[in-house]
Amino acid sequence: MRATMIHAARDIRLEEAPAPSVLTPTDAVVRVVRSCICGSDLWPYRGENPTDEPHPIGHEYVGVVEEVGEEVKNVAPGQFVIGGFTYSDNTCEICQAGVHSACLHGGFYGAKDRAGLPVGGCQAEYLRVPLADGTLVATPEMPSDDLLPSLLTLSDVMATGWHAAVSADVREGHTAVVVGDGAVGLCGVLAARELGAERIIAMSRHASRQAIAREFGATDVVEERGEEGAERVRELTGGLGAHSVLECVGTGGSMEQAFAAARPGGRVGFVGVPHGVELPVERMFRKNISLAGGMAPVRRYLPHLVSSVLAGQIAPGAVFDLTLPLDDVAEGYRAMDERRAIKVMLTP
Amino acid sequence: MRATMIHAARDIRLEEAPAPSVLTPTDAVVRVVRSCICGSDLWPYRGENPTDEPHPIGHEYVGVVEEVGEEVKNVAPGQFVIGGFTYSDNTCEICQAGVHSACLHGGFYGAKDRAGLPVGGCQAEYLRVPLADGTLVATPEMPSDDLLPSLLTLSDVMATGWHAAVSADVREGHTAVVVGDGAVGLCGVLAARELGAERIIAMSRHASRQAIAREFGATDVVEERGEEGAERVRELTGGLGAHSVLECVGTGGSMEQAFAAARPGGRVGFVGVPHGVELPVERMFRKNISLAGGMAPVRRYLPHLVSSVLAGQIAPGAVFDLTLPLDDVAEGYRAMDERRAIKVMLTP
């Protein structure tokens, strides 16, 4: 089969690789129907995270189950499934507490599992999914093609935006600020709307992204950044700042902006992988601004989000503004790196 | 009257000062019946916070109202009152959200108010209390002397320990770890018990403090510190760490220990004034450990805590292990600095 490998910074190659098979009784093999490229794939692509040796890449997928191990009960061959960017057992104490991304037995795609067995990347034709029962959520029937983009976002960006909103404690009638207008930030806007925020301030200076933010529920757009941006937010919120701030980037600057936009007693929900972030602990102390979030426990939110997409309640697929065949995966990375695309979907 | 002034590091003097009077229609003047010395008073005492010029010090008090301004409605001369270590209006949007310590019109003792009028320190015979209606809570009747220590703790340390437990999201049946065995940490143990924690692990290596921790509800004591201490906590919690960690110190080491003791998805509640703290943002991200807390909104908790003390439900006054007359206030600072006393109460 064809599978995407990263060899080094800016060196993405589609290569021939052995097709995966069921290696343990709890595995499933999934034929990938749609995959995509994540903002976090750009960290190694740009060399900000080192790539010590070539390895498979990609962690977002929807597909059809090809084969399952003998202990798999919840999904069966032929079913359409969505999985998050980590696999998890959904039964350990940590999963039961809703933190599937720190599952005691889980792991990541594109690396070995805890038994040392290979788990491929998702920018590929087929994928071995460990702990299939605790990882995959099947749709009741085969979804139509037009739903695929939205279902695919649930694998990461929509669930991550949702986690930002949940972590930021977005509540009915409150004000939420979203820092970051990438796919996760835009999904964060949608999540804040779904969770009942009355006012949603998207911080963005790109017209095309602002348009999606407004489509997703943003009531205001602030183009200014840094302290100036925070000042604009305070002006829009009676001088106080926002109850909830969704930090969807992960840089020092975005985190600083997030805290500057929060009111006393407010909460920042962060989901951007932190790079060079120093948290303003004195400000947090003085103003009782809390910080929650982290790597999104996608599996926790999947049942609700899948239902929402199938019911037409949310259509986060709008974040995909470029679709390429898997053969052109390297061009997809370039397009995202150069910000020519918000998010790239890959067809087989 | 006599009032305590700090002139410089280790230079505490009881001096003659003009007695305060009602300066605005929302003021009260309180005769201080008991005051005390706070762990946070030791920061300037030790020179870790600079003292640029001599100023009054002390922020914890209970007393009797002497006089009120004409707009004061909730307290009257002759009533016994407790106030928190900040004053607040209890009506602004931030107070209504429960963050009285960041009140839009509030302030601190020992400094000027927003109108530039003097507000004295509480280690004194009399005190001007601005925003009396939003700051003071009166008891239904004059409390007996034996209740005074416990009522006095509500002015800061007990309310602060309570805030640590609330911020750490202590819940019925969960496990809480308390980092810090000073007065706030010990009160945090008591708060965790009151909020229903099933297991309360106090981190302490001082026998006398361990004894109070156990009296307050600690089920386990861990003497080890740092990574070794965190390892002990994990052993006691099935390898996972605690749901809630109360960080009641404010140093880099104590914060690190707090995060190391928290399970994935857990929460650290911090109330120690941060000094040299760097937050472990990558760990927070990877494990979804959240951080909440800050300067305690004492006024928010006062009605409940006053009732609890008067009903005999809690007796946090046990944290006072040395009582001195106000005349010996400098000796009180020395005793706390040298850790000869957990907390020093001052009588007029």
Interface residues (C-beta under 8 A of the other chain):
Chain A: E93 I94 A97 G98 V99 S101 A102 S167 G238 L240 R263 P264 G265 R267 F270 V273 P274 V277 E278 L279 V281 E282 M284 F285 R286 K287 N288 I289 S290 L291 A292 G293 G294 M295 P297
Chain B: E93 I94 A97 G98 V99 S101 A102 S167 G238 L240 R263 P264 G265 R267 F270 V273 P274 V277 E278 L279 V281 E282 M284 F285 R286 K287 N288 I289 S290 L291 A292 G293 G294 M295 P297
